[in-house]
Amino acid sequence: TEVGILAKSYIDQGRLIPDDIMTRLMLNELKGLDRYNWLLDGFPRTVAQAEALDKECQIDTVIDLDVPFETIKCRLTARWIHPASGRVYNLEFSPPKVQGTDDITGEPLVQRDDDKPETVTKRLQAYDAQTKPVLEYYREKGLLKSFSGTETNKIWPHIYAFLQTKLPDVSQKDAATPR
């Protein structure tokens, strides 16, 4: 969409998408989901986005994954993709069989602009400056639950147990399936 192309231009520059564009994208996606449980990842990132979301939706829980920026930077900058298929490799924990080439086609892998070290650093700095107030916003509302760590397999069981208290009918299979 036109809004999606505009959003991508900000991402490619290592900048966060402005509130009005991001809010428009997200609220449009959330229309019609009011009878479902849903989980947002990475939104809202600013207090203005949080306030706009609160006007449209009832938020029950906010989960904060407290992961050191250095861990995030290492993971993102180790990510490479096969553009034609969208296959993703990570040099640390899911590397291609032959460095720099796709396992299936043998074609070269590329690093997305938003995964390059300088872009990741800029994005993390912007995230830190803009998102800490969002955490405080939801903490004051009594909705924030934080989980700290550096490894998914160590953090996930705690998150899953917490989500079970909020959504007891969610199965492990359903919880592992992104939508």
C-alpha angles and dihedrals in degrees: 000000000000091000090048092053090049090050091050091055090060093046092050089055092052091249128129116249111259116258097249094052095043093046091050091050094048100042090049089054092049095054110114095017095097093109093053135071110243140178125214121207117204098358132135099032099164134043090245090056091047092051092049090049092049090054091057105032141031108240114207103178139009119201120203117199103204102202122158113255091234090060091050092047092051092050096046097045090050091058119106129172141204100232099206096053103022092235110160127213129185117204091214104050110002107030125171116258089245115035113252097009135094114254094226106036103022088228120142121275121226135204114234115238091243090055095055113112097245092048093046091051092051092047093049092050091050090046092052094050096045104034104048089073089052090056090051090047091056093038089058089051090052093241102110124104117177128204120190129201147092104241126068095213090056098044099039098068090056092047092047092050090049092049089051088063089053099036107021093173094062112109124213088247093053092045091055094052114087116212 
